[in-house]
Amino acid sequence: MRHRSLLIITTAVTAGALTLSACGSRDKSDNSDGDNKKTTVVIGVDAPLTGSLSALGQGIKNSVDLATKVANKNNEVPGVTFKIKDFDDKAVPSSGKTNATSMVDDDEIVAMVGPLNSGVSQSMQGVFAKADLAQVSPANTSPDLSQGPDWASGKKTRPFKTYFRTATTDVIQGRFAAQYYYKDAKKRKVFVVDDKQTYGAGLSKIFAQEFKRLGGKVVGTDHLTVKETDFSGIADKVKTSGADSVYFGGQYPEGGLLSDQVKQAGADVPIMGGDGIYDPAFIKASGTSNDGDYATSVGYPVEKLASAKTFVKDYAAQGYKDPYAAYGGYSYDAGWAIIQAVKAVVNDNDGKLPDDARAKITEALNKVSFDGVTGKVSFDEYGDTTNKQLTVYKVVKGAWTDATSRTFND
């Protein structure tokens, strides 16, 4: 699911301190003489910060903010103070494109994290590429974004060198879901529904192909419209189809209502979706018990990762109003990847940020490798994460519970 030329200010500091030749702005310390100064480098963050998906968007913003706070506390890049500047795309592609233009025009922004939605990202990629502004999404899963529109035929081409992501793609997630439904949950007849959006339609297609390859049958398909609430017609089709399960490609506002109405129609079958429905709001959106419903999500449960203990503790200590939610760990790692790229660029340029800092940061991201909150963080030749860990979650007694976690192998 997403995600600015640089104001150059030269700062004179004590011997050995960083001097900026490009990007960022100068901050004075609390010293009254003003001699001790640091350069502020801004990471842009784009996410749906209002609206129905804000529960995910706020977690993304806060987690990147936390990464900058940790970097500043640890003096990760001597002479540099990091901060974020957030933009609300409302999960609307046109808003995302406007935000992308604003980021590109902001000389302080050296790279960005986001967005949540793959469809929004499609509207932003070209804008960032023209300005050499790196984009690292913690949530986009559409393979088109990194491997081009012909990836399914084996013709993989990276459309934009500025695009990276810490979330795995729907090629992995869709197949993983189908294999769990068929092999573990023993489902054989599935009814497939999508929300006609880039993420939902793509994920459903990949799921259906893999489910049929395994020997399962797709007994019906349908589409719903985002922000509508009456899916009783689809629910009736599910019941009469004889399906033993439903797969939904979309987000939690519609997914929760669909689950509710399928069960109210008398079809006692589970619904499975991707990371777009893995949120407590999916359960809250339904007036009927969701017990037995499934969701897949990228990575392993953050709370159970030894590598995430410090992140969880630090996030709580900041007192953020909203939880880090499904993409918190991936957002922190996306922000930290940018911070490490800035560090590499500065180190390679005698302690200075070069005039072409944005382009250099994009290049450096291709070589970034570190142990992050979600595991090993690095990118392949398409800008995709090399981390292919996924988890199936199941609603048990009104709450998401991890059922199984695996590393996906083609």
C-alpha positions in Angstrom: 0.0 0.0 0.0 2.9 3.8 -0.9 4.8 7.0 0.1 10.3 14.8 -1.9 14.9 18.6 -4.0 16.5 19.6 -1.1 17.3 22.9 0.6 21.0 23.1 1.0 22.4 24.8 4.0 25.9 24.7 5.1 26.3 24.4 8.8 29.5 25.3 10.6 29.9 23.2 13.7 32.7 22.0 15.9 35.6 20.0 14.3 34.5 16.8 12.7 30.8 17.7 12.6 28.6 17.2 9.5 28.5 19.9 6.9 25.5 19.8 4.5 25.9 20.8 0.9 22.4 19.7 0.0 19.0 19.0 1.5 17.6 19.7 4.8 17.3 22.8 7.0 19.4 24.1 9.9 18.2 23.8 13.4 19.8 25.7 16.3 20.4 23.9 19.5 19.3 25.3 22.9 22.7 27.0 23.3 22.2 30.7 23.5 25.2 31.4 21.4 23.8 29.4 18.5 27.1 27.8 17.7 25.9 24.2 17.9 23.7 23.4 15.0 22.2 20.4 13.3 20.7 19.8 9.9 17.1 18.6 9.7 16.4 15.9 7.1 12.7 15.2 6.5 11.1 11.9 5.6 7.7 12.3 4.0 4.9 10.0 5.1 1.7 9.4 3.1 -1.2 7.3 4.3 -5.0 7.5 4.9 -4.9 9.5 8.1 -8.7 10.2 8.0 -11.6 8.1 6.8 -12.4 4.4 7.1 -8.8 3.2 6.8 -7.2 5.7 9.2 -6.7 2.9 11.8 -4.0 1.6 9.5 -2.7 5.0 8.3 -2.1 6.4 11.8 -0.1 3.3 12.7 2.1 3.8 9.6 2.7 7.5 10.4 3.5 6.9 14.1 5.9 4.1 13.4 7.9 6.1 11.0 7.9 9.0 13.5 9.3 6.5 16.1 12.1 5.5 13.8 13.2 9.1 13.4 13.0 9.6 17.2 15.2 6.6 17.8 17.7 7.7 15.2 17.9 11.1 16.8 18.3 9.7 20.3 21.1 7.4 19.1 22.8 10.0 17.0 22.5 7.5 14.1 23.8 10.0 11.6 26.0 12.6 13.3 25.0 16.1 12.6 21.6 15.2 11.3 18.2 15.4 13.0 15.4 13.5 11.3 11.8 14.3 11.4 8.7 13.4 9.4 6.1 15.4 7.5 2.8 13.6 7.0 0.3 13.8 4.2 -3.3 12.4 4.2 -4.3 10.7 1.0 -7.7 9.5 2.3 -7.1 6.3 0.4 -7.9 8.2 -2.9 -5.4 8.0 -5.8 -6.0 11.7 -6.9 -5.1 12.8 -3.4 -2.0 10.7 -3.4 -0.8 12.2 -6.6 -1.4 15.7 -5.2 0.6 14.7 -2.1 3.4 13.3 -4.2 3.7 16.6 -6.1 3.8 18.5 -2.8 6.6 16.2 -1.5 8.6 16.6 -4.6 8.3 20.4 -4.3 9.4 20.4 -0.7 13.2 20.8 -0.7 13.6 19.4 2.8 12.1 16.0 2.0 14.8 13.4 0.9 12.6 10.3 0.6 9.2 9.1 1.7 7.3 6.1 3.3 4.0 5.1 1.9 1.3 4.8 0.8 -1.0 2.1 2.2 -3.0 1.4 -0.9 -1.6 0.0 -4.1 -4.0 2.0 -6.2 -2.8 5.2 -4.6 0.8 4.2 -5.1 0.1 3.8 -8.9 -0.8 7.5 -9.0 2.4 8.6 -7.2 5.2 6.5 -8.6 5.8 8.5 -11.8 5.9 11.8 -9.9 8.5 10.5 -7.5 10.6 8.9 -10.3 10.9 12.1 -12.2 12.4 13.8 -9.1 14.6 10.8 -8.0 12.7 10.7 -4.8 12.7 7.3 -3.2 9.5 5.7 -2.1 9.4 2.8 0.4 5.9 1.3 1.0 5.2 -0.7 4.1 2.0 -2.1 2.8 1.6 -2.1 -1.1 1.2 -5.7 -2.3 0.3 -5.3 -6.0 3.1 -7.0 -8.1 2.6 -4.5 -10.9 4.2 -1.7 -8.9 7.6 -3.3 -8.9 7.6 -6.0 -11.6 5.5 -4.3 -14.3 2.1 -5.1 -15.8 3.4 -8.3 -17.6 4.8 -10.0 -14.6 2.3 -12.9 -14.8 3.7 -13.9 -18.2 7.2 -13.9 -16.9 8.2 -10.6 -18.4 9.3 -8.8 -15.2 10.5 -5.2 -15.6 11.0 -2.7 -12.8 8.9 0.3 -13.9 10.5 2.8 -11.4 13.9 2.6 -9.8 12.7 4.8 -7.0 10.1 2.3 -5.7 10.8 -0.1 -2.8 8.6 -2.0 -0.3 9.0 -3.8 2.9 5.8 -5.8 2.4 5.7 -8.9 0.3 3.6 -9.0 -2.9 0.2 -10.5 -3.6 1.9 -13.1 -5.8 3.1 -14.5 -2.6 0.2 -13.6 -0.4 -2.5 -14.9 -2.7 -0.9 -18.2 -3.3 -0.1 -18.6 0.4 -3.8 -18.0 1.2 -5.0 -20.5 -1.4 -2.6 -23.2 -0.1 -3.8 -22.7 3.5 -7.5 -22.8 2.5 -7.1 -25.9 0.4 -4.4 -27.9 2.3 -5.0 -26.8 6.0 -8.6 -25.7 6.1 -9.6 -28.4 3.6 -11.9 -26.1 1.6 -12.8 -27.3 -1.9 -15.6 -24.9 -3.2 -14.9 -21.2 -2.8 -16.9 -18.2 -3.8 -14.6 -15.3 -4.7 -15.5 -11.6 -4.2 -13.4 -8.5 -4.8 -13.9 -4.7 -4.5 -12.8 -3.8 -8.0 -9.8 -2.0 -6.7 -6.1 -2.6 -7.7 -5.3 -4.4 -4.5 -8.5 -6.4 -4.1 -9.0 -7.5 -7.7 -5.3 -8.5 -8.1 -5.2 -10.5 -4.9 -8.4 -12.3 -5.7 -7.2 -13.3 -9.1 -3.9 -14.7 -7.8 -5.8 -16.6 -5.1 -8.3 -18.1 -7.5 -5.6 -19.3 -9.9 -3.7 -21.0 -7.2 -6.8 -22.5 -5.6 -7.9 -24.1 -8.9 -4.3 -25.3 -9.6 -4.4 -27.2 -6.3 -7.7 -28.9 -7.3 -10.2 -26.6 -5.7 -13.3 -25.2 -7.5 -14.4 -21.6 -7.8 -18.2 -21.9 -7.6 -18.9 -18.3 -8.2 -17.5 -14.8 -8.4 -18.9 -11.3 -7.8 -17.8 -7.7 -7.1 -18.8 -5.1 -4.6 -18.4 -1.3 -4.5 -16.2 0.4 -2.0 -18.2 2.4 0.6 -21.5 0.6 -0.1 -23.0 -1.3 2.7 -25.7 -3.6 1.3 -24.1 -6.9 0.1 -27.2 -9.0 0.6 -27.4 -9.9 -3.1 -23.9 -11.3 -3.0 -24.7 -13.1 0.3 -27.6 -14.8 -1.3 -25.4 -16.0 -4.2 -22.9 -17.4 -1.8 -25.6 -19.4 -0.1 -27.1 -20.8 -3.3 -23.7 -21.6 -4.8 -23.0 -24.4 -2.4 -19.7 -22.8 -1.5 -17.9 -24.1 1.6 -15.9 -20.9 1.9 -15.6 -17.3 0.6 -12.5 -15.4 -0.4 -12.7 -11.6 -0.4 -10.2 -9.3 -2.0 -10.6 -5.9 -0.4 -10.4 -3.9 2.8 -11.9 -4.4 6.3 -14.9 -1.9 6.1 -16.6 -3.8 3.3 -15.1 -7.2 4.4 -16.7 -7.0 7.8 -20.1 -6.2 6.4 -19.8 -8.9 3.8 -19.0 -11.5 6.5 -21.9 -10.3 8.5 -24.4 -10.5 5.7 -23.2 -13.9 4.3 -23.8 -15.4 7.8 -27.1 -13.7 8.1 -28.2 -15.1 4.8 -27.7 -18.6 6.3 -24.4 -19.5 4.7 -22.4 -21.0 7.6 -19.0 -20.6 5.9 -15.9 -18.7 6.7 -14.5 -15.7 4.8 -10.8 -15.3 4.2 -9.1 -12.1 3.0 -5.7 -10.6 2.7 -3.9 -8.1 4.9 -6.6 -5.5 4.0 -9.0 -7.1 6.4 -6.6 -8.0 9.1 -7.6 -5.3 11.6 -9.9 -5.3 14.7 -12.2 -3.0 12.7 -13.1 -5.9 10.5 -14.6 -7.6 13.5 -16.2 -4.4 14.8 -17.9 -3.8 11.4 -19.9 -7.0 11.8 -22.9 -7.5 14.0 -22.7 -11.2 13.7 -19.9 -13.4 15.2 -16.8 -13.5 12.9 -15.4 -16.6 14.6 -13.9 -18.8 12.0 -13.0 -16.1 9.5 -9.4 -15.9 8.3 -6.9 -13.3 7.1 -3.4 -13.5 5.8 -0.9 -10.8 6.5 2.7 -10.1 5.6 5.4 -11.2 8.1 5.1 -12.9 11.5 3.1 -11.4 14.4 5.1 -8.5 15.6 4.3 -9.1 19.2 5.9 -12.6 19.0 9.1 -11.5 17.3 12.2 -11.2 19.5 13.4 -8.6 17.0 10.3 -6.4 17.7 10.4 -6.3 21.5 12.2 -2.9 21.6 9.8 -1.5 18.9 6.7 -2.6 20.9 8.1 -1.1 24.1 9.3 2.2 22.5 6.0 2.6 20.7 4.0 2.2 23.9 6.4 4.6 25.7 5.6 7.4 23.1 1.9 7.3 24.1 0.6 7.5 20.5 -3.1 7.7 20.4 -3.5 5.0 17.8 -1.9 1.5 17.8 0.8 0.6 15.3 -1.7 -1.8 13.7 -0.9 -4.3 10.9 1.9 -2.3 9.2 3.7 -0.7 12.2 6.7 -2.9 12.1 7.0 -2.6 8.3 6.6 1.2 8.5 9.4 1.4 11.1 11.6 -0.7 8.9 10.8 1.4 5.9 11.8 4.5 7.8 14.9 2.9 9.1 15.9 1.8 5.6 15.8 5.4 4.5 17.8 6.5 7.6 20.4 3.9 6.8 20.6 5.1 3.2 21.1 8.6 4.3 23.9 7.4 6.6 25.6 5.6 3.8 25.4 8.6 1.5 26.8 10.9 4.1 29.6 8.5 4.9 30.5 8.2 1.3 30.7 11.9 0.8 33.1 12.9 3.6 30.3 13.6 6.1 28.3 15.8 3.7 24.9 15.3 2.0 25.6 15.8 -1.7 23.8 18.1 -4.1 22.1 15.0 -5.7 21.1 13.6 -2.3 17.8 12.2 -3.5 19.3 10.2 -6.3 22.1 9.0 -4.1 19.7 7.9 -1.4 17.7 5.9 -4.0 20.9 4.2 -5.1 21.9 3.5 -1.5 18.5 1.8 -0.8 19.3 -0.9 -3.2 22.3 -1.9 -1.0 20.6 -1.5 2.4 20.7 -4.6 4.6 20.0 -4.7 8.3 18.2 -6.7 11.0 14.9 -4.9 11.5 11.8 -5.1 13.5 10.2 -7.6 11.1 13.4 -9.6 10.4 16.1 -9.1 7.7 15.5 -6.0 5.7 16.9 -5.8 2.2 15.6 -5.4 -1.4 15.9 -7.5 -4.5 16.5 -6.3 -8.1 12.8 -5.1 -8.3 12.8 -3.2 -5.1 10.8 -5.9 -3.4 11.5 -7.1 0.1 13.5 -10.3 0.4 11.4 -11.2 3.4 8.7 -13.7 2.4 7.3 -14.5 5.8 3.5 -14.6 6.1 0.9 -15.5 8.7 -2.7 -16.8 8.7 -4.9 -15.3 11.4 -8.2 -16.6 12.5 -11.0 -14.9 14.5 -11.4 -16.8 17.7 -13.8 -15.6 20.4 -14.1 -12.2 18.7 -10.4 -11.5 18.3 -7.7 -12.2 15.6 -5.4 -15.0 16.7 -2.4 -16.2 14.7 -3.1 -19.7 13.3 0.2 -20.4 11.5 3.3 -18.5 10.3 5.5 -19.7 7.4 8.2 -18.6 5.1 6.8 -19.0 1.6 8.9 -20.9 -0.9 8.0 -20.9 -4.6 
